[in-house]
Amino acid sequence: VQLQASGGGLVQAGGSLRLSCAVSGNRFSIATMAWYRQAPGKERDLVARIFSSGNTDYGDSVKGRFAVARDTAKRTVYLQMNSLNPEDTAVYYCTVRNGVTGDNYWGQGTLVTVSS
């Protein structure tokens, strides 16, 4: 199973970015799809997740600014990030959970840098 994240880069404060993460390899039932981020010297924290039901959950610091979505047919999860600020600078990781085994798979991360 491979997760390929893309869409990171450098953006000015107030700008927007859209991350994508495509799942490939062995096919399995995907339950939760999520984004985490890790800033230098900090722990990896939940940014957003979307359940197989379509329900979503967000970290407090991104509520109202970020939106997570999934395309089940394409096995892809997206993260629309608006009103970015320097505190959003981090490596963003996508992860998915196998709906049958409960195993979690992680992508390699994509760097988002927000300049002030």
C-alpha positions, 0 to 999 in steps of 0.5 A: 500500500502506498500513499502519495501526498502532493500539493505542498509548497510555499505560500504567503500568509492569508493564502490557500493550498490544496493537498491531495493524497492518493492510495494505491497498491493492494485494494482494501476497504478504506475506513477513515482518511486523515491528515496530520501535521508535524512542525519542527520540535513538536508532536504530530497532531491531527488536522482533519479526518473524514470517516467512511460515513462522510462525517468529519472532524477537525483540530481546533486550530484549523476549524473554519479554515480547512476542509477535508474531502474524499473521493472514494472511487479515486481512493483519494483524500483532499485537504483544502487549506484557507487563510493560512498563517505561519503557525500552519507551517509543518510537514503534512501527512496523510493516513488511512485506516483499513476498515477490516484489519484496522491497520493504519498506513501513512504517506511520506509527508508534504511540506507546507511553509507559510511566510509572514 
